[in-house]
Amino acid sequence: MMFIATFGTLFILMGSFPEIEHVVEVPLLSKATSTTSHNHKGGFRTLPFIIANEAFERLASIGLMPNMILYLTREYGMETAAATNFLLLWSAATNFTPLIAALLADSCVGRYSMIAYGSVTSLLGMVLLWSTTMIPRQISNQLTNVYNSTSTMQLLILHSSFALMAIGAGGIRSSSLAFGVDQLSMKDKDGNVKESYFGWYYASVTLSILLGLTGVVYIQETMGWKVGFGIPVILMFISTISFFLASPFYVKLETKKNMVSGLAQVIVASYRNRLVQLNQEYGNLTYYHEKDSILLVPSESLRFLNKACMIRDPSQDLKPDGRPLNPWNLCTVDQVEELKALLRVIPIWTAGIMLTVNVSQGSFLVLEASSMDRHITSNFEIPSGSFGTFMIISVVLWVILYDRVLVPAASLILGRPACLGSKQKIGLGLFSSCVSIASLAIVENIRRGIAIDQGYSEQPQAVVNLSALWLLPRQILDGLAEASACIGQNEFFLAELPQSMSSLASTLGGLGMSLGNLAASFVLSGVDGVTGGGGNESWLSSNINKGHYDYYYAFIFSLCFANFVYFIYCSKAYGPCKGNGKYNFK
């Protein structure tokens, strides 16, 4: 069923794109060109293979997570705290490696090679993890089935498998989205095709996560570790094969060398030239640019960086062949504009961090659901831990509704192509996030009041007479927030940053999620420490009926609303986005 559902998503995806006749042209701020002729490469036919690659990787890796704590504690004899820290480190590494891989992909390796390396490495890691289920364990007590302590070799294999999976995930997740954009023509990048690609890409990955959390976990619990870990190996093998099958048809752009050092050179050169007065008199003759560059002068924004590309004395700044004598004193206009583009998106990027803080409250949702009536019928009760799947389902449904209903209807009414701009999507997502946490605060206030009225103040496990379905608005709105804001962020970063930085652009959202998780932990610890001091009952008390989770949610709402206002200010200050204006709803 998992294979059918995932491939079904890909077939739906194929029907969502018009036929593409052209392929990628030379990007605006990059010297990248295709290593092969573009006439017969790229286009829509390559996108299902790219999407399937990451979808199956997510399906495999996410399916390992839920029960891994049981595997480490039962099969390896780890303490719960040690096993939890082990998994947290793995999760942190998995979130961090895409950033490193993105820098390597944009600077020297290339996106195709990075995905290829990541696929093979991740497959090797899963095979190695699967092999740990084959290693016989010696039982020291036949009556209690207590295992001897694990050997150094067993721990080495275990740690190596997780390290390989983290590295492999970084290689795939850092470049897949940007590599798909490489396959599209400039015409399609400016139209609804790219927007549709972003939506279905995100929906496919989200669906794979849902299948991993349900189907793969079920197999592990019913068929044991050998089969349960073998399924992810098969899925990762399919992921790798699906990517390599279309290799002859991919557009593979050459990388711009030393992107990181190029950005650093701008910072150093602008500092060294900080005392130089910007000269407007000589126009483009004042600034250094390469012969084939279409950018002859830098923009007026962040003008202090323009000093990095300003030629003060050609005899001292340039070699006889026209190249800079010292690239740390004189940079190209392209380099300056690349750094400016990165700096300009940072304020809007920071606004997305608060979205993760809101979504991170999901563990408390389980506590609330467990204390509410979860019956759908007299014989069927929704598990409290399954309420998180409603948000994932909501994400997929919102993508389908927007792409297949709202956009066609709006285009028909307006008589022209119409869609939400990237900043409009981010704003819609942040606003939906505010409403979702507000609804959760209201429901929790009602639930707590009923629990106290029914005499359950000292019984946090008691089920109150309130349907848990009142939690669904929160999940539906969170699905809208995730689908809108995350897709909008990807569109925004990939459109506003030069194509030579596409891999980095596609990982900024994930980096924001990592910081959002840290921020959520900081907020939680701060609220718990402040409200629980002096012998008072903390808002986040272990007894959900004596605490004040409704106050905590109200505090999160205030942060989300302030963040929404901050985003509006940043959005107005940023100005119009590239290539979106004629397609926005007006």
PAKOL-145543 format. One record per residue (C-alpha): x, y, z; residue number from 1; chain. Coordinates in steps of 0.25 Angstrom, whole numbers, plus 5000, padded with zeros to 4 digits. Example, Ala and Ser with C-alpha at 12.3 -4.5 7.8 and 13.67 -1.06 7.14 Angstrom:
<rs>
R	X	Y	Z	pos	unit
R	5049	4982	5031	1	A .
R	5055	4996	5029	2	A .
</rs>
This chain:
<rs>
R	X	Y	Z	pos	unit
R	5000	5000	5000	1	A .
R	5011	5010	5003	2	A .
R	5017	5008	4989	3	A .
R	5004	5009	4982	4	A .
R	5001	5022	4990	5	A .
R	5014	5028	4988	6	A .
R	5015	5025	4973	7	A .
R	5000	5030	4972	8	A .
R	5004	5043	4977	9	A .
R	5015	5044	4966	10	A .
R	5005	5040	4955	11	A .
R	4996	5052	4961	12	A .
R	5008	5061	4960	13	A .
R	5011	5057	4946	14	A .
R	4997	5061	4942	15	A .
R	4999	5075	4950	16	A .
R	5009	5080	4940	17	A .
R	5007	5085	4926	18	A .
R	5017	5079	4916	19	A .
R	5030	5086	4916	20	A .
R	5037	5089	4903	21	A .
R	5049	5097	4908	22	A .
R	5060	5095	4918	23	A .
R	5069	5103	4928	24	A .
R	5075	5115	4922	25	A .
R	5087	5123	4928	26	A .
R	5084	5128	4941	27	A .
R	5084	5143	4944	28	A .
R	5095	5144	4954	29	A .
R	5103	5131	4951	30	A .
R	5113	5127	4940	31	A .
R	5107	5113	4941	32	A .
R	5104	5106	4928	33	A .
R	5100	5092	4925	34	A .
R	5110	5082	4923	35	A .
R	5102	5076	4912	36	A .
R	5093	5081	4901	37	A .
R	5080	5086	4907	38	A .
R	5072	5083	4894	39	A .
R	5068	5069	4899	40	A .
R	5070	5070	4914	41	A .
R	5062	5074	4926	42	A .
R	5047	5077	4926	43	A .
R	5035	5071	4933	44	A .
R	5039	5056	4930	45	A .
R	5051	5057	4940	46	A .
R	5043	5063	4952	47	A .
R	5036	5050	4957	48	A .
R	5049	5043	4958	49	A .
R	5055	5055	4966	50	A .
R	5043	5055	4975	51	A .
R	5042	5040	4977	52	A .
R	5056	5040	4981	53	A .
R	5054	5049	4993	54	A .
R	5040	5044	4996	55	A .
R	5045	5030	4998	56	A .
R	5057	5034	5006	57	A .
R	5048	5042	5015	58	A .
R	5039	5030	5016	59	A .
R	5050	5021	5020	60	A .
R	5057	5030	5030	61	A .
R	5045	5035	5037	62	A .
R	5039	5021	5038	63	A .
R	5052	5017	5046	64	A .
R	5050	5028	5057	65	A .
R	5037	5025	5065	66	A .
R	5042	5011	5070	67	A .
R	5057	5014	5070	68	A .
R	5056	5017	5085	69	A .
R	5051	5003	5087	70	A .
R	5061	4997	5079	71	A .
R	5073	5004	5086	72	A .
R	5067	5001	5100	73	A .
R	5063	4987	5098	74	A .
R	5073	4981	5088	75	A .
R	5085	4989	5092	76	A .
R	5082	4991	5107	77	A .
R	5083	5006	5106	78	A .
R	5077	5015	5118	79	A .
R	5065	5023	5113	80	A .
R	5073	5036	5115	81	A .
R	5085	5031	5108	82	A .
R	5076	5026	5096	83	A .
R	5068	5039	5096	84	A .
R	5081	5047	5095	85	A .
R	5086	5038	5084	86	A .
R	5074	5040	5076	87	A .
R	5074	5055	5078	88	A .
R	5088	5056	5073	89	A .
R	5085	5048	5061	90	A .
R	5073	5057	5058	91	A .
R	5082	5070	5060	92	A .
R	5092	5064	5051	93	A .
R	5081	5061	5040	94	A .
R	5076	5075	5041	95	A .
R	5090	5081	5040	96	A .
R	5097	5073	5029	97	A .
R	5088	5079	5018	98	A .
R	5094	5092	5021	99	A .
R	5108	5087	5019	100	A .
R	5104	5079	5007	101	A .
R	5097	5091	5001	102	A .
R	5110	5099	5002	103	A .
R	5118	5088	4996	104	A .
R	5108	5086	4985	105	A .
R	5107	5101	4981	106	A .
R	5122	5102	4982	107	A .
R	5129	5090	4976	108	A .
R	5122	5077	4975	109	A .
R	5109	5081	4968	110	A .
R	5095	5077	4971	111	A .
R	5094	5064	4963	112	A .
R	5106	5058	4969	113	A .
R	5102	5063	4983	114	A .
R	5089	5055	4982	115	A .
R	5096	5043	4976	116	A .
R	5106	5043	4987	117	A .
R	5095	5045	4998	118	A .
R	5086	5034	4992	119	A .
R	5097	5023	4992	120	A .
R	5102	5028	5006	121	A .
R	5088	5027	5012	122	A .
R	5086	5013	5006	123	A .
R	5099	5008	5012	124	A .
R	5095	5014	5025	125	A .
R	5082	5007	5025	126	A .
R	5088	4994	5021	127	A .
R	5098	4995	5032	128	A .
R	5087	4997	5042	129	A .
R	5079	4986	5036	130	A .
R	5091	4977	5038	131	A .
R	5091	4980	5053	132	A .
R	5078	4972	5054	133	A .
R	5086	4960	5049	134	A .
R	5097	4960	5059	135	A .
R	5094	4950	5070	136	A .
R	5093	4955	5084	137	A .
R	5097	4947	5096	138	A .
R	5087	4945	5107	139	A .
R	5093	4946	5121	140	A .
R	5080	4942	5128	141	A .
R	5071	4932	5121	142	A .
R	5059	4934	5130	143	A .
R	5059	4949	5129	144	A .
R	5065	4950	5115	145	A .
R	5075	4961	5119	146	A .
R	5086	4963	5109	147	A .
R	5100	4964	5112	148	A .
R	5106	4978	5109	149	A .
R	5109	4981	5095	150	A .
R	5123	4980	5089	151	A .
R	5131	4991	5084	152	A .
R	5129	4986	5070	153	A .
R	5114	4986	5071	154	A .
R	5114	5000	5076	155	A .
R	5123	5004	5065	156	A .
R	5114	4998	5054	157	A .
R	5102	5004	5060	158	A .
R	5108	5018	5061	159	A .
R	5114	5017	5047	160	A .
R	5100	5014	5041	161	A .
R	5094	5026	5048	162	A .
R	5105	5035	5043	163	A .
R	5104	5030	5029	164	A .
R	5089	5032	5029	165	A .
R	5091	5046	5034	166	A .
R	5101	5050	5024	167	A .
R	5093	5043	5013	168	A .
R	5080	5051	5017	169	A .
R	5088	5064	5016	170	A .
R	5093	5061	5002	171	A .
R	5079	5058	4997	172	A .
R	5071	5068	5004	173	A .
R	5080	5080	5001	174	A .
R	5079	5079	4986	175	A .
R	5067	5071	4982	176	A .
R	5057	5083	4981	177	A .
R	5068	5092	4975	178	A .
R	5071	5081	4965	179	A .
R	5057	5080	4961	180	A .
R	5057	5095	4958	181	A .
R	5069	5093	4949	182	A .
R	5061	5084	4940	183	A .
R	5050	5095	4937	184	A .
R	5051	5106	4926	185	A .
R	5052	5121	4929	186	A .
R	5038	5122	4923	187	A .
R	5032	5111	4933	188	A .
R	5040	5117	4945	189	A .
R	5032	5130	4943	190	A .
R	5019	5123	4942	191	A .
R	5010	5114	4950	192	A .
R	5018	5101	4947	193	A .
R	5029	5105	4957	194	A .
R	5019	5108	4967	195	A .
R	5012	5095	4965	196	A .
R	5025	5087	4965	197	A .
R	5028	5093	4979	198	A .
R	5014	5090	4984	199	A .
R	5014	5075	4979	200	A .
R	5028	5073	4984	201	A .
R	5025	5077	4998	202	A .
R	5012	5069	4998	203	A .
R	5019	5057	4993	204	A .
R	5030	5058	5004	205	A .
R	5019	5060	5014	206	A .
R	5011	5048	5010	207	A .
R	5023	5040	5011	208	A .
R	5025	5044	5025	209	A .
R	5011	5040	5028	210	A .
R	5013	5027	5022	211	A .
R	5026	5025	5030	212	A .
R	5020	5028	5043	213	A .
R	5008	5018	5040	214	A .
R	5012	5007	5031	215	A .
R	5027	5005	5034	216	A .
R	5024	5006	5049	217	A .
R	5013	4996	5048	218	A .
R	5022	4986	5040	219	A .
R	5033	4988	5051	220	A .
R	5023	4985	5062	221	A .
R	5016	4973	5056	222	A .
R	5028	4966	5048	223	A .
R	5040	4969	5057	224	A .
R	5053	4977	5055	225	A .
R	5059	4969	5043	226	A .
R	5047	4971	5034	227	A .
R	5044	4985	5040	228	A .
R	5058	4990	5037	229	A .
R	5059	4983	5024	230	A .
R	5047	4990	5018	231	A .
R	5054	5004	5019	232	A .
R	5066	4997	5012	233	A .
R	5057	4993	5000	234	A .
R	5050	5007	5000	235	A .
R	5064	5014	5000	236	A .
R	5069	5005	4989	237	A .
R	5056	5009	4981	238	A .
R	5060	5023	4984	239	A .
R	5074	5022	4979	240	A .
R	5070	5014	4966	241	A .
R	5059	5024	4963	242	A .
R	5069	5036	4963	243	A .
R	5079	5029	4954	244	A .
R	5069	5024	4944	245	A .
R	5067	5038	4939	246	A .
R	5082	5042	4939	247	A .
R	5083	5043	4924	248	A .
R	5072	5053	4923	249	A .
R	5076	5062	4935	250	A .
R	5081	5076	4933	251	A .
R	5094	5077	4940	252	A .
R	5099	5091	4943	253	A .
R	5113	5094	4945	254	A .
R	5116	5100	4959	255	A .
R	5122	5113	4962	256	A .
R	5135	5111	4969	257	A .
R	5137	5115	4983	258	A .
R	5124	5122	4986	259	A .
R	5127	5123	5001	260	A .
R	5140	5129	4999	261	A .
R	5134	5138	4989	262	A .
R	5124	5144	4999	263	A .
R	5136	5145	5009	264	A .
R	5144	5153	4999	265	A .
R	5133	5163	4998	266	A .
R	5132	5165	5013	267	A .
R	5147	5166	5014	268	A .
R	5149	5176	5002	269	A .
R	5137	5185	5007	270	A .
R	5144	5186	5020	271	A .
R	5158	5189	5014	272	A .
R	5152	5199	5005	273	A .
R	5143	5205	5016	274	A .
R	5150	5219	5015	275	A .
R	5148	5220	5000	276	A .
R	5137	5230	4996	277	A .
R	5127	5224	4986	278	A .
R	5129	5231	4973	279	A .
R	5116	5233	4964	280	A .
R	5123	5241	4954	281	A .
R	5129	5230	4945	282	A .
R	5117	5221	4944	283	A .
R	5120	5206	4941	284	A .
R	5134	5209	4938	285	A .
R	5137	5210	4953	286	A .
R	5133	5196	4956	287	A .
R	5139	5183	4953	288	A .
R	5131	5172	4946	289	A .
R	5135	5160	4937	290	A .
R	5134	5162	4922	291	A .
R	5122	5152	4921	292	A .
R	5114	5158	4932	293	A .
R	5101	5165	4930	294	A .
R	5102	5173	4943	295	A .
R	5111	5185	4940	296	A .
R	5108	5193	4953	297	A .
R	5104	5189	4967	298	A .
R	5090	5192	4972	299	A .
R	5087	5204	4982	300	A .
R	5083	5195	4993	301	A .
R	5094	5192	5004	302	A .
R	5103	5202	4997	303	A .
R	5114	5200	5007	304	A .
R	5117	5187	5000	305	A .
R	5119	5194	4987	306	A .
R	5133	5198	4991	307	A .
R	5137	5184	4990	308	A .
R	5136	5184	4974	309	A .
R	5140	5199	4972	310	A .
R	5152	5201	4964	311	A .
R	5161	5212	4971	312	A .
R	5173	5211	4962	313	A .
R	5174	5201	4950	314	A .
R	5189	5201	4950	315	A .
R	5189	5196	4965	316	A .
R	5176	5188	4965	317	A .
R	5177	5180	4952	318	A .
R	5186	5171	4945	319	A .
R	5190	5173	4931	320	A .
R	5180	5163	4927	321	A .
R	5169	5171	4934	322	A .
R	5167	5162	4946	323	A .
R	5168	5166	4960	324	A .
R	5182	5167	4966	325	A .
R	5176	5163	4979	326	A .
R	5162	5157	4980	327	A .
R	5161	5160	4995	328	A .
R	5163	5175	4991	329	A .
R	5154	5175	4978	330	A .
R	5142	5167	4975	331	A .
R	5132	5166	4964	332	A .
R	5119	5173	4963	333	A .
R	5113	5159	4963	334	A .
R	5119	5155	4976	335	A .
R	5114	5167	4983	336	A .
R	5100	5165	4978	337	A .
R	5100	5151	4983	338	A .
R	5104	5155	4997	339	A .
R	5093	5166	4996	340	A .
R	5083	5156	4992	341	A .
R	5086	5147	5004	342	A .
R	5086	5158	5014	343	A .
R	5073	5164	5009	344	A .
R	5065	5151	5011	345	A .
R	5070	5149	5025	346	A .
R	5059	5157	5032	347	A .
R	5048	5150	5025	348	A .
R	5055	5137	5028	349	A .
R	5055	5140	5043	350	A .
R	5040	5142	5042	351	A .
R	5038	5127	5039	352	A .
R	5045	5122	5051	353	A .
R	5033	5125	5060	354	A .
R	5024	5116	5051	355	A .
R	5033	5104	5056	356	A .
R	5031	5109	5071	357	A .
R	5016	5108	5069	358	A .
R	5016	5094	5062	359	A .
R	5026	5089	5073	360	A .
R	5015	5089	5083	361	A .
R	5010	5076	5077	362	A .
R	5014	5068	5089	363	A .
R	5005	5076	5098	364	A .
R	4993	5073	5088	365	A .
R	4995	5058	5091	366	A .
R	4993	5061	5106	367	A .
R	4980	5069	5103	368	A .
R	4975	5058	5094	369	A .
R	4977	5047	5104	370	A .
R	4969	5055	5114	371	A .
R	4957	5057	5104	372	A .
R	4947	5048	5098	373	A .
R	4953	5042	5086	374	A .
R	4942	5033	5082	375	A .
R	4937	5034	5067	376	A .
R	4927	5023	5069	377	A .
R	4923	5015	5082	378	A .
R	4934	5004	5077	379	A .
R	4945	5013	5071	380	A .
R	4954	5022	5078	381	A .
R	4965	5030	5072	382	A .
R	4978	5028	5078	383	A .
R	4983	5041	5085	384	A .
R	4997	5040	5078	385	A .
R	4990	5039	5064	386	A .
R	4984	5053	5065	387	A .
R	4997	5058	5059	388	A .
R	4994	5051	5046	389	A .
R	4982	5061	5043	390	A .
R	4992	5072	5041	391	A .
R	5000	5064	5031	392	A .
R	4987	5060	5024	393	A .
R	4983	5075	5024	394	A .
R	4996	5079	5017	395	A .
R	4993	5069	5006	396	A .
R	4979	5074	5004	397	A .
R	4982	5088	5004	398	A .
R	4992	5086	4993	399	A .
R	4982	5079	4985	400	A .
R	4971	5089	4988	401	A .
R	4980	5101	4984	402	A .
R	4987	5095	4972	403	A .
R	4975	5088	4966	404	A .
R	4963	5097	4970	405	A .
R	4967	5111	4975	406	A .
R	4977	5115	4965	407	A .
R	4969	5110	4953	408	A .
R	4957	5116	4958	409	A .
R	4964	5130	4960	410	A .
R	4970	5129	4947	411	A .
R	4957	5127	4940	412	A .
R	4950	5138	4948	413	A .
R	4962	5148	4945	414	A .
R	4964	5144	4931	415	A .
R	4979	5142	4933	416	A .
R	4989	5133	4941	417	A .
R	4987	5136	4956	418	A .
R	4993	5131	4968	419	A .
R	4998	5136	4982	420	A .
R	5012	5142	4982	421	A .
R	5022	5136	4991	422	A .
R	5022	5146	5002	423	A .
R	5006	5146	5001	424	A .
R	5007	5131	5004	425	A .
R	5017	5133	5016	426	A .
R	5008	5143	5022	427	A .
R	4996	5134	5020	428	A .
R	5003	5123	5027	429	A .
R	5008	5132	5039	430	A .
R	4994	5137	5041	431	A .
R	4988	5123	5040	432	A .
R	4998	5119	5051	433	A .
R	4993	5131	5060	434	A .
R	4979	5126	5058	435	A .
R	4982	5112	5061	436	A .
R	4989	5114	5074	437	A .
R	4978	5123	5078	438	A .
R	4968	5112	5076	439	A .
R	4976	5103	5084	440	A .
R	4977	5113	5096	441	A .
R	4961	5114	5095	442	A .
R	4959	5099	5095	443	A .
R	4969	5096	5106	444	A .
R	4962	5107	5115	445	A .
R	4949	5100	5112	446	A .
R	4955	5086	5115	447	A .
R	4961	5090	5128	448	A .
R	4949	5097	5133	449	A .
R	4941	5084	5130	450	A .
R	4951	5076	5137	451	A .
R	4951	5084	5150	452	A .
R	4936	5085	5150	453	A .
R	4935	5070	5149	454	A .
R	4945	5068	5161	455	A .
R	4957	5064	5153	456	A .
R	4967	5074	5158	457	A .
R	4976	5063	5164	458	A .
R	4973	5053	5153	459	A .
R	4981	5057	5140	460	A .
R	4978	5044	5134	461	A .
R	4963	5045	5135	462	A .
R	4955	5047	5122	463	A .
R	4946	5059	5122	464	A .
R	4933	5060	5115	465	A .
R	4938	5068	5103	466	A .
R	4940	5063	5089	467	A .
R	4955	5062	5085	468	A .
R	4950	5066	5071	469	A .
R	4950	5081	5076	470	A .
R	4965	5079	5074	471	A .
R	4964	5077	5059	472	A .
R	4962	5092	5055	473	A .
R	4976	5094	5061	474	A .
R	4982	5083	5053	475	A .
R	4975	5088	5040	476	A .
R	4980	5102	5042	477	A .
R	4994	5097	5045	478	A .
R	4993	5089	5032	479	A .
R	4989	5101	5024	480	A .
R	5001	5109	5031	481	A .
R	5011	5098	5028	482	A .
R	5006	5097	5014	483	A .
R	5006	5111	5011	484	A .
R	5018	5117	5018	485	A .
R	5028	5106	5016	486	A .
R	5024	5105	5001	487	A .
R	5025	5121	5000	488	A .
R	5038	5121	5007	489	A .
R	5044	5111	4997	490	A .
R	5038	5119	4985	491	A .
R	5044	5132	4991	492	A .
R	5058	5128	4995	493	A .
R	5060	5121	4981	494	A .
R	5054	5133	4973	495	A .
R	5062	5144	4981	496	A .
R	5075	5137	4982	497	A .
R	5084	5135	4970	498	A .
R	5083	5121	4964	499	A .
R	5098	5118	4968	500	A .
R	5092	5118	4982	501	A .
R	5080	5110	4979	502	A .
R	5084	5098	4989	503	A .
R	5087	5108	5000	504	A .
R	5073	5114	4997	505	A .
R	5066	5101	4998	506	A .
R	5072	5098	5012	507	A .
R	5069	5112	5018	508	A .
R	5055	5107	5022	509	A .
R	5061	5094	5029	510	A .
R	5071	5103	5036	511	A .
R	5060	5112	5041	512	A .
R	5053	5099	5046	513	A .
R	5065	5095	5054	514	A .
R	5066	5109	5061	515	A .
R	5051	5109	5063	516	A .
R	5052	5096	5071	517	A .
R	5063	5102	5079	518	A .
R	5055	5115	5081	519	A .
R	5043	5106	5086	520	A .
R	5051	5099	5096	521	A .
R	5056	5112	5101	522	A .
R	5042	5118	5102	523	A .
R	5037	5105	5109	524	A .
R	5048	5105	5119	525	A .
R	5047	5120	5122	526	A .
R	5032	5119	5124	527	A .
R	5033	5107	5133	528	A .
R	5044	5113	5141	529	A .
R	5037	5127	5143	530	A .
R	5023	5122	5146	531	A .
R	5027	5110	5155	532	A .
R	5036	5118	5164	533	A .
R	5034	5121	5178	534	A .
R	5026	5108	5180	535	A .
R	5015	5112	5171	536	A .
R	5009	5102	5161	537	A .
R	5015	5103	5147	538	A .
R	5007	5107	5135	539	A .
R	5013	5094	5129	540	A .
R	5011	5085	5141	541	A .
R	5011	5070	5140	542	A .
R	4997	5070	5144	543	A .
R	4990	5077	5132	544	A .
R	4977	5080	5140	545	A .
R	4985	5088	5151	546	A .
R	4994	5095	5141	547	A .
R	4990	5106	5132	548	A .
R	4994	5101	5118	549	A .
R	4983	5111	5113	550	A .
R	4992	5123	5118	551	A .
R	5004	5117	5111	552	A .
R	4997	5116	5098	553	A .
R	4992	5130	5100	554	A .
R	5007	5134	5102	555	A .
R	5011	5127	5089	556	A .
R	5000	5134	5082	557	A .
R	5005	5147	5086	558	A .
R	5019	5143	5081	559	A .
R	5013	5138	5068	560	A .
R	5004	5151	5066	561	A .
R	5016	5160	5069	562	A .
R	5024	5152	5059	563	A .
R	5013	5153	5048	564	A .
R	5014	5169	5050	565	A .
R	5029	5168	5049	566	A .
R	5027	5160	5036	567	A .
R	5018	5170	5030	568	A .
R	5028	5181	5033	569	A .
R	5040	5173	5027	570	A .
R	5031	5169	5014	571	A .
R	5028	5184	5012	572	A .
R	5042	5188	5014	573	A .
R	5047	5177	5004	574	A .
R	5039	5182	4993	575	A .
R	5034	5174	4981	576	A .
R	5039	5160	4978	577	A .
R	5045	5156	4965	578	A .
R	5036	5151	4954	579	A .
R	5024	5149	4963	580	A .
R	5016	5162	4961	581	A .
R	5008	5159	4949	582	A .
R	5003	5146	4955	583	A .
R	4999	5151	4968	584	A .
R	4984	5152	4973	585	A .
R	4981	5167	4973	586	A .
</rs>
